[in-house]
Amino acid sequence: MFDIRNQNPSDVTLGCHNPWALQQHTDDGWAHRTWTADGYHGLCARILPAGERTTVEFTLAAGALPERATALDDALQPGRYRLLLLGVTPYLGVEFTITDGAQ
């Protein structure tokens, strides 16, 4: 689960099934590991007011990725990652670390 806090001075509108990208930090910067096709939105909206927060559940297991996501080349290795919610302005993102003991 990811906790998203809107730190902008204005509201952010989240749709259902927003397109997203999972990126890994490398020596060359951030690189996509998997992502969803753009333009995939459900016909709904959730407004996240300035200063408010919400929780989004997202399972990072190959078998749990939706069929509209690109395939992972290999298992996620320990390191820095970020999940970006696309299709919102501005993009929302959360950075996290996978460690050796992560399952």
FENTA-V840584 format. One record per residue. N is the residue number from 1. RES is the residue in three letters. SS is DSSP state (helix for helix, strand for strand, loop for the rest). Layout:
N&RES&SS ; N&RES&SS
This chain:
1&MET&loop ; 2&PHE&strand ; 3&ASP&strand ; 4&ILE&strand ; 5&ARG&strand ; 6&ASN&loop ; 7&GLN&loop ; 8&ASN&loop ; 9&PRO&loop ; 10&SER&loop ; 11&ASP&loop ; 12&VAL&strand ; 13&THR&strand ; 14&LEU&strand ; 15&GLY&strand ; 16&CYS&loop ; 17&HIS&loop ; 18&ASN&loop ; 19&PRO&loop ; 20&TRP&strand ; 21&ALA&strand ; 22&LEU&strand ; 23&GLN&strand ; 24&GLN&strand ; 25&HIS&strand ; 26&THR&strand ; 27&ASP&loop ; 28&ASP&loop ; 29&GLY&strand ; 30&TRP&strand ; 31&ALA&strand ; 32&HIS&strand ; 33&ARG&strand ; 34&THR&strand ; 35&TRP&strand ; 36&THR&strand ; 37&ALA&loop ; 38&ASP&loop ; 39&GLY&loop ; 40&TYR&loop ; 41&HIS&loop ; 42&GLY&loop ; 43&LEU&loop ; 44&CYS&loop ; 45&ALA&strand ; 46&ARG&strand ; 47&ILE&strand ; 48&LEU&strand ; 49&PRO&loop ; 50&ALA&loop ; 51&GLY&loop ; 52&GLU&loop ; 53&ARG&strand ; 54&THR&strand ; 55&THR&strand ; 56&VAL&strand ; 57&GLU&loop ; 58&PHE&loop ; 59&THR&loop ; 60&LEU&loop ; 61&ALA&loop ; 62&ALA&helix ; 63&GLY&helix ; 64&ALA&helix ; 65&LEU&loop ; 66&PRO&loop ; 67&GLU&loop ; 68&ARG&loop ; 69&ALA&strand ; 70&THR&loop ; 71&ALA&loop ; 72&LEU&loop ; 73&ASP&loop ; 74&ASP&loop ; 75&ALA&loop ; 76&LEU&loop ; 77&GLN&loop ; 78&PRO&loop ; 79&GLY&strand ; 80&ARG&strand ; 81&TYR&strand ; 82&ARG&strand ; 83&LEU&strand ; 84&LEU&strand ; 85&LEU&strand ; 86&LEU&loop ; 87&GLY&loop ; 88&VAL&loop ; 89&THR&loop ; 90&PRO&loop ; 91&TYR&loop ; 92&LEU&strand ; 93&GLY&strand ; 94&VAL&strand ; 95&GLU&strand ; 96&PHE&strand ; 97&THR&strand ; 98&ILE&strand ; 99&THR&loop ; 100&ASP&loop ; 101&GLY&loop ; 102&ALA&loop ; 103&GLN&loop
